[in-house]
């Protein structure tokens, strides 16, 4: 981020100086004279890239010059790559590392909204018109995501998720996040420790959807004929997934 901001600032400074150079060429050629007219043209340019605070301008009747305010540029550059998180909580309730981890956990909230809006649950379209029914629709979607969250947590060992929670809690919260060795191995091989394929939530749901219960009756039997149920035989992978679901604590 520091390199990106430094590169962007220098690019904007150079772009502004190039535009000022065009005005200077008109002034030197005598096509643009008068402090007011020169100032109008410079004013249109200097704020275009939002770097006016970094330039010292000198405008005369037939002259134009500028210089960078290097001290201001250096002061801004000193903050490149840095951000500040402020909280009203006391340090004994939330220390600095916990504050940063909580802030970064907002990505989970953004992921939840994305799941609700577009990816999995798709809260829209809403075909209701009455306010109470719309609220009920939203509530059901929220409850569905609550169930999905528990399923993701339970199925983490079967998915590409990093299950090394101890490392997440103890690593430097400011440093770039690094996946554990086991998570990197899963991502590279696409396999779990038992050589079963690793899944995303969507692909695991698709595999589990092959488990069905069929209600059967004899051919050509009447409507009142007795029926029997036939269940799909779960694979070892599916049995493990079901066991993890059943282990969820309410």
N, C-alpha and C positions, 0 to 999 in steps of 0.2 A: 504494500500500500504506500509506503514511503517513496519507493522508486516511481510508482505510478503518479503520485501527486507532484513530485518534483518534475517529472517529464511533462506533465500537463501544464504546470505553471510556466515552465520555460517556453513551451510551445505557444501559449497565449501571449507571453511577453514579446516573443519574436514576431508573432502575427500582428500585434498592435504596433510594433516598431516599423514593420513593413508598410502598414497603412499610413502611419505618420510620415514615412519616407515619401509616399506619393503626394501628400499635402506639401511637404517641404519642396519637392520638385516643382510644384506649381508656384510656390512662393518665390523660389529662386529664379524661375523663368519669367516672373512678373505677371503671371496670369491671375494670381491671387494676392491682393494687397489689402491693407487695413486690418488693424488689430481685431475689430469686431468680426469681420468676415472670416479671417483666419481662425479666430476662436470658435466660431460656429462650426466650421469644418472639423476642427480638432475635437470639439465636443461630441460630434456624431461618432467619432472613431474611438475616443479614449474609453468610453464606457461599454463599447460593444462586447468586449471579452471580459468585462468585470475586473480589470486590473489597473484601474485609474489610480488607486491608492499607492501603486508601486512606481509612479512616474512623477518627476518634478518638471513642470513645463515652463517655458519662457517664450512669450509671444509678444512681438513688436509689430510696428506698422509694416515692415517689410522683412521681418525675420521670424524664424521659428527654430527652437531647439528644445531638447529634452534630455533627461538623464534618469537613470534608474535609481530609486531609493533603496540602495543595497541593504541598509540596516533593516528596513521594514521587510524586505524579501527574506533576509536571513532569519528574522524573528519568526516569520510564518513557516519557513522551512524547518525550524527547530521542532515544530509540532507535527511534522509529517509522519504518518504511520502511528500516531498516538490518538487515543480517545479517552474520555473521562466519564466514569459512571458515578452518579451521585444518588445517594439514598437517604431517606429520613430515618432509617432504622439505626439504633445504637450499635456500636461495634460489638458489644457482648451478645447481641442477637444475630448479627450478620457481619462477619469480618470481611475484609477486602476480597480474598479469594472466593468466598461464598457469594459475594455480591456479583462478581464477574461470571461465575458459573450460572447464577440465576438469570443474569442478563442473556447469556448465550442460550439458556433453555427456552427463550422466546421463539427460537427456531421450531420447537415442538408445537407451539401454538400456531405458527404460520403453516406448518405441515398439516395440522388438524383442520384449519380453515380450507386449505387446498383440497384435502380429502373430502370435506363436506360439500364443497362447491363444484368440484370438477372430476376428481380422480375416482373415488370409490362410491360414495353415497349419493352424490349429485342431488342436492337439496332442491334444485330447480329442474323442470318447471313445477310451479305450484298452481294447481288447478282449483284451489279453494278460493272463495270470495269472502266468507265470513271471518271476522278477526279471530274468534275462538278456534276455528278450524285451522287457520294458518299457524297460530301458536302451537296447536297440537301437532301439526306437521313438523314444525321446527323442533319441538320437544322430542318427537320420535327419532328424528335424525340425530339429535344430540345423544340420545340413549343408544342409538345404533353405533355411533362413534365410540361411546364408552365401552361397549362390548368389543368393538374392533381393537381398541387400545389394549384391553386385557388379553385378547387373542395374540396380538403382536408381541406383548411381553412374554406370554407363555410359550410362543413358538420361536422365540429368538434363537434357541439352539439349532433350529432347523433352517434358519434363514441366514442371509449374509450379515446380519446384525452383529456388532461387536459385543460379546457377552462379558468382557473383562471389566466389570463395573468398578472393581477396586482401583484399577489404573485411572479410570475417569475421575474418581473422587480424590486422588492424590497427586495427579500430574499438575504442572503449572498451568493455571487457567488462561494465562495471557499468551503463552507460547502456542504455535500452531498445533492443532490436534493431530495426533498420530494414532492410527489403528493398531491394535495389538497384533502380535505375530500370528495368532490363530485366525483372526479376522482377515489378515492379509493372505494367509494360506487358503482360506475359503474363497476369497475373491479371485485368486490366481488359478486354483484347480477346479472351482465350481463344485467342489465335493466337501462333504462333512467328514468327520473323523472316522465314521463307519463306512465310508466310500459311497454313501447315498448322495444323490444330487442336492446341492444347496438351492434354496428357493427364495424368491421374493414373496411378499404377502399374496400378491395376485396369483402367481403360479401355484402356490401351495393351496390357495382356496380352490383353484381349478382342479387340482388333483383330488382334493377332498370332496368335490362335487360329484365325483364318480361313484361315491357311496350312496346307494339308493335303496329304498324299500318298495318292493313291488307287491301289489295285492293281486293274487291270481285266483282264477277259477277254471274249472274244466271246460274244454272246448264245447261249444253249442249248449252250454248249461243255461238254465233260465236265470232270471234276475234274482230269484230267491235262493239260488243254489249256494251252498257254503263256499267260503273263500279261505285262502291261506296266504300268509305273507312270506316273501322270500327276500332275504337281505343279501346285499353284496358282501362278499368276503373281503375284509380289509387287508391290505398288504402290511408288511412289517412297518414300513414307513408311516402308513396311515394310522396304524395302531399306536405308534409312538406319539403321533400328533394328537390323537384322541386322548391318550393318557395325560399329556401335558395340559389339555383343556380341562379335564376332570380334576386336575390338581390345583386349579385356580381357587384361591381362598376368597370368599365373599367379603 
